[in-house]
Amino acid sequence: MPAKLTPLIKLYDAILYGMAWVAGILMVAMMAMIVVDVALRNLGFQSSAHFFTFTEYFLLIIPLLGAPWLVREKGHIYIEILTAALPERVRRALIKLIVIGCVAVAVVLAWYGGAITLQDYLGNEKDVRSLDMPRWMLTASMPLSFGMMALEFLRLLVRGESPYGAGLVQGSSDPAA
């Protein structure tokens, strides 16, 4: 790897792991908001309408921020019943096609998410709930997330690695071997 790319790779890795950390922090914050909301209601107090709104926002943002890290860690859920029944050569070819499909889908969704985000920004669109939130702030995580997922799947493809984690271990049962 050229030395010129090292700072760029470090920055990319910092963004990827930072997104995963933010997703984890938002998950804890969401849990805390739900606990506070339920506690306030059970004690006879009125809770904030913002709790519900932010929980909805977090339910969109958390999976998007965490997904590229999951691809890197090979932590996505998969069912290997079909691939386990195939001969190894066919299995490797199928998994390569699956990864190519994942790259293609992620690129399309990143492009489409970017177009929506730009349209929301230029149109000054608002998401009106308990507060008026610029919609582009909600959709901006889509092109970032799907773009990084495309890069992570492409990274697996270039390295000839399987996207599957612990279920298919290195060796004769590894589809990428």
Summary of the structure (lengths in Angstrom):
residues: 177
radius of gyration: 20.2
end to end distance: 22.7
largest distance: 64.0
contacts: 478
relative contact order: 0.13
helix: 71%
strand: 3%
